[in-house]
């Protein structure tokens, strides 16, 4: 089996596994719907059911979206285009949007320098709420970093299901990112640097810090999706390679 196909199989299994630590699960037609526990602090998605060979239709999409509406949770579908290519056409046929984003993985043999100026946060770290605030500010396009609710992050960190890495400049927290290891696989998520601190290598340092944190607990496959090709270029410089296309319902291509 080609290396990329093997990586995509690992990623598919991971996407089916990672939400289960903090959600309830329903099968809705050919989709698996993950409904986040209310106190977790974020939302999950519906994905094509793992291992199912199925030609997706607009009715399949409408059915799972209707169930999300019924439950009062955000409409959210995610999938990998190369694994289930008929989902995107079904979403478009249903009159909805679907964005395509670079999906990248880091070859296991790639050597990555340490993330200078970064620190892995413990469950009781006093900067935990501030790191959540830094990511919130980054994605809101704001420079002011303030503490934000941490939800169940401390519990997930203690259980080994989540890692948070923060970046510092002269003692000031200037960015953060997370990873969710499951066995030998981990996705890097929510790597955010507020606008005032961008273009100074902080995003690269966070990525490196997260890679080292993952490898320290035995992760072999580290992957992520990028909002656009400009963001992907940061990760490619670290050593990540394109392995597929992440698709997200309701999003436009970056």
PyMOL commands that set and color helices and strands:
alter all, ss='L'
color gray80, all
select helices_A, chain A and resi 3-22+58-71+86-93+128-140+153-158+195-197+202-216+229-238
alter helices_A, ss='H'
color red, helices_A
select strands_A, chain A and resi 23-28+31-36+46-48+78-80+98-106+118-121+163-169+172-182+185-192+221-225+240-249
alter strands_A, ss='S'
color yellow, strands_A
deselect
rebuild
show_as cartoon
